[in-house]
Amino acid sequence: MVTPRDSVRMLRRRRLNARPLAVGERAQFKELAVVAQKAEHSGRRQPLSRGDETLAYLVEGPESVYFTGDTDVFEQMSELAGRVTVALLPVWGWGKRVGPGHMDPERAAQAAALLEPVVAVPIHWGTLASPLAPWVEDPDAPARAFARHARRLAPQVAVEVLAPGGRLAL
């Protein structure tokens, strides 16, 4: 398991094999490399916790996959342009609004425009939702909205909407 440095102790106490990384560091696993990337998200998990570093990950191999985790869009994403085959972009949260450190469908489409992946896959929607989420009656709405915004903001990027648990062959 690859994890931010601040999470290692907690994971190892649970007897999990955790490998710590910080932004810019890489871990090699045979033909795949995992490179820790910046994420724009608070590392606080409880009101009194300190803010630990949060990460996104670029998995490099014959193809590359960028997993943003929870993040907001930020200008430095453009530094990965041309290096990403598939970008996994969160398009909502679980509540009635998306706060700082998260992307809604339009901000995720802005991220797709900065990253210029071959394919963008909307994630972080359609599984867990507060009854107050504006899309609770239509769980696919965030993914459809992302596809619509991506057509406008990143027309060169193919969008693949997968059902929760779905697969994409590279």
Kinemage of the C-alpha trace (Angstrom):
@kinemage 1
@onewidth
@group {chain A} dominant
@subgroup {mainchain}
@vectorlist {calphas} color= white
{ca met a 1} P 0.000 0.000 0.000
{ca val a 2} L 1.308 3.443 -0.928
{ca thr a 3} L 0.266 6.211 1.431
{ca pro a 4} L 1.153 9.710 2.597
{ca arg a 5} L 3.930 9.664 5.208
{ca asp a 6} L 1.599 10.842 7.969
{ca ser a 7} L -0.628 7.748 7.585
{ca val a 8} L 2.064 5.079 7.838
{ca arg a 9} L 2.120 4.649 11.605
{ca met a 10} L -1.656 4.223 11.852
{ca leu a 11} L -1.726 1.705 8.996
{ca arg a 12} L 1.191 -0.316 10.338
{ca arg a 13} L -0.518 -0.509 13.752
{ca arg a 14} L -3.317 -2.242 11.868
{ca arg a 15} L -0.699 -4.643 10.452
{ca leu a 16} L -0.924 -3.260 6.931
{ca asn a 17} L 2.181 -3.031 4.784
{ca ala a 18} L 2.338 0.705 4.105
{ca arg a 19} L 4.983 2.401 1.995
{ca pro a 20} L 5.272 6.144 2.683
{ca leu a 21} L 5.618 8.709 -0.084
{ca ala a 22} L 5.752 12.499 -0.228
{ca val a 23} L 5.060 14.714 -3.239
{ca gly a 24} L 7.531 13.913 -6.017
{ca glu a 25} L 8.682 10.591 -4.558
{ca arg a 26} L 8.158 7.333 -6.444
{ca ala a 27} L 7.766 3.689 -5.576
{ca gln a 28} L 8.630 1.011 -8.142
{ca phe a 29} L 6.572 -2.196 -8.365
{ca lys a 30} L 8.024 -4.321 -11.181
{ca glu a 31} L 7.009 -2.522 -14.417
{ca leu a 32} L 4.803 0.038 -12.637
{ca ala a 33} L 5.913 3.175 -10.821
{ca val a 34} L 3.691 5.126 -8.446
{ca val a 35} L 4.613 8.805 -8.247
{ca ala a 36} L 3.113 10.900 -5.442
{ca gln a 37} L 1.541 14.105 -6.725
{ca lys a 38} L 0.195 17.215 -5.052
{ca ala a 39} L -3.486 17.285 -4.064
{ca glu a 40} L -5.360 20.429 -3.068
{ca his a 41} L -7.290 19.134 -0.042
{ca ser a 42} L -7.148 19.592 3.705
{ca gly a 43} L -5.502 16.685 5.479
{ca arg a 44} L -7.662 17.194 8.575
{ca arg a 45} L -9.991 14.284 9.247
{ca gln a 46} L -11.504 15.471 12.527
{ca pro a 47} L -12.099 18.975 13.901
{ca leu a 48} L -9.116 18.762 16.281
{ca ser a 49} L -6.688 16.839 14.058
{ca arg a 50} L -3.668 18.442 12.450
{ca gly a 51} L -3.577 18.832 8.689
{ca asp a 52} L -1.567 15.968 7.222
{ca glu a 53} L -0.300 15.970 3.632
{ca thr a 54} L -2.776 14.699 1.066
{ca leu a 55} L -1.715 13.153 -2.215
{ca ala a 56} L -2.783 12.232 -5.686
{ca tyr a 57} L -0.965 9.419 -7.506
{ca leu a 58} L 0.311 8.955 -11.040
{ca val a 59} L 0.724 5.262 -11.869
{ca glu a 60} L 3.194 4.932 -14.748
{ca gly a 61} L 3.663 1.861 -16.892
{ca pro a 62} L 2.833 1.036 -20.508
{ca glu a 63} L -0.152 3.343 -19.908
{ca ser a 64} L -0.516 5.888 -17.111
{ca val a 65} L -3.364 6.493 -14.692
{ca tyr a 66} L -3.749 9.638 -12.607
{ca phe a 67} L -5.812 9.119 -9.457
{ca thr a 68} L -6.560 12.486 -7.901
{ca gly a 69} L -8.176 11.305 -4.688
{ca asp a 70} L -10.001 14.206 -3.048
{ca thr a 71} L -8.720 17.452 -4.525
{ca asp a 72} L -9.827 20.688 -6.015
{ca val a 73} L -8.631 21.775 -9.435
{ca phe a 74} L -5.335 23.709 -9.367
{ca glu a 75} L -3.149 25.226 -12.077
{ca gln a 76} L -0.141 22.899 -11.543
{ca met a 77} L -2.219 19.983 -12.852
{ca ser a 78} L -1.143 21.207 -16.295
{ca glu a 79} L 2.389 19.955 -15.529
{ca leu a 80} L 1.049 16.424 -16.150
{ca ala a 81} L -0.348 17.283 -19.610
{ca gly a 82} L 0.823 14.703 -22.134
{ca arg a 83} L 1.732 12.149 -19.446
{ca val a 84} L -1.743 10.845 -18.515
{ca thr a 85} L -3.606 8.129 -20.384
{ca val a 86} L -6.546 7.924 -17.961
{ca ala a 87} L -7.503 10.553 -15.390
{ca leu a 88} L -9.806 9.457 -12.567
{ca leu a 89} L -11.545 12.687 -11.551
{ca pro a 90} L -13.947 13.095 -8.613
{ca val a 91} L -17.128 14.870 -9.689
{ca trp a 92} L -19.006 15.213 -6.411
{ca gly a 93} L -18.997 14.415 -2.716
{ca trp a 94} L -21.633 12.945 -0.491
{ca gly a 95} L -23.449 16.057 0.759
{ca lys a 96} L -25.629 18.842 -0.521
{ca arg a 97} L -22.672 20.905 -1.760
{ca val a 98} L -19.030 20.434 -2.681
{ca gly a 99} L -16.691 22.451 -0.492
{ca pro a 100} L -13.017 23.394 -0.774
{ca gly a 101} L -10.724 20.535 -1.700
{ca his a 102} L -13.309 18.838 -3.900
{ca met a 103} L -14.481 19.150 -7.481
{ca asp a 104} L -17.974 19.428 -8.850
{ca pro a 105} L -18.631 18.344 -12.468
{ca glu a 106} L -17.542 21.648 -13.995
{ca arg a 107} L -14.324 21.920 -11.942
{ca ala a 108} L -13.511 18.307 -12.834
{ca ala a 109} L -13.921 19.218 -16.512
{ca gln a 110} L -11.526 22.140 -15.934
{ca ala a 111} L -9.057 19.610 -14.481
{ca ala a 112} L -9.481 17.441 -17.593
{ca ala a 113} L -8.649 20.472 -19.745
{ca leu a 114} L -5.464 21.087 -17.719
{ca leu a 115} L -4.370 17.433 -17.608
{ca glu a 116} L -5.174 16.610 -21.246
{ca pro a 117} L -5.579 12.864 -20.629
{ca val a 118} L -6.628 10.556 -23.431
{ca val a 119} L -9.620 9.458 -21.314
{ca ala a 120} L -11.271 10.973 -18.240
{ca val a 121} L -13.381 8.812 -15.927
{ca pro a 122} L -15.643 10.543 -13.406
{ca ile a 123} L -15.376 9.016 -9.933
{ca his a 124} L -16.663 9.736 -6.416
{ca trp a 125} L -20.352 9.797 -7.338
{ca gly a 126} L -23.339 7.489 -7.262
{ca thr a 127} L -22.399 5.333 -4.265
{ca leu a 128} L -22.711 7.180 -0.948
{ca ala a 129} L -24.966 10.209 -0.692
{ca ser a 130} L -26.582 12.270 1.997
{ca pro a 131} L -30.368 12.478 1.641
{ca leu a 132} L -29.715 16.211 1.105
{ca ala a 133} L -27.490 15.695 -1.962
{ca pro a 134} L -29.109 17.531 -4.885
{ca trp a 135} L -28.692 14.500 -7.142
{ca val a 136} L -29.951 11.794 -4.734
{ca glu a 137} L -33.047 11.185 -6.906
{ca asp a 138} L -30.851 10.924 -10.022
{ca pro a 139} L -27.544 9.304 -8.973
{ca asp a 140} L -26.026 9.520 -12.475
{ca ala a 141} L -26.519 13.305 -12.687
{ca pro a 142} L -22.967 14.279 -11.569
{ca ala a 143} L -21.343 11.966 -14.138
{ca arg a 144} L -23.610 13.199 -16.939
{ca ala a 145} L -22.942 16.815 -15.967
{ca phe a 146} L -19.190 16.132 -16.031
{ca ala a 147} L -19.458 14.639 -19.537
{ca arg a 148} L -21.419 17.699 -20.695
{ca his a 149} L -18.878 20.161 -19.229
{ca ala a 150} L -15.941 18.125 -20.574
{ca arg a 151} L -17.352 18.294 -24.121
{ca arg a 152} L -17.243 22.086 -23.799
{ca leu a 153} L -14.007 22.613 -21.803
{ca ala a 154} L -11.876 19.636 -22.923
{ca pro a 155} L -13.296 18.448 -26.265
{ca gln a 156} L -10.104 16.491 -27.074
{ca val a 157} L -10.629 14.256 -24.003
{ca ala a 158} L -12.791 11.131 -24.301
{ca val a 159} L -15.102 10.639 -21.320
{ca glu a 160} L -15.949 7.153 -20.090
{ca val a 161} L -18.753 7.034 -17.530
{ca leu a 162} L -18.616 3.749 -15.655
{ca ala a 163} L -21.231 2.458 -13.265
{ca pro a 164} L -19.876 2.087 -9.719
{ca gly a 165} L -17.712 -1.035 -9.817
{ca gly a 166} L -17.355 -0.827 -13.613
{ca arg a 167} L -14.174 -1.471 -15.597
{ca leu a 168} L -12.262 0.193 -18.383
{ca ala a 169} L -9.866 -1.805 -20.578
{ca leu a 170} L -6.766 0.137 -21.618
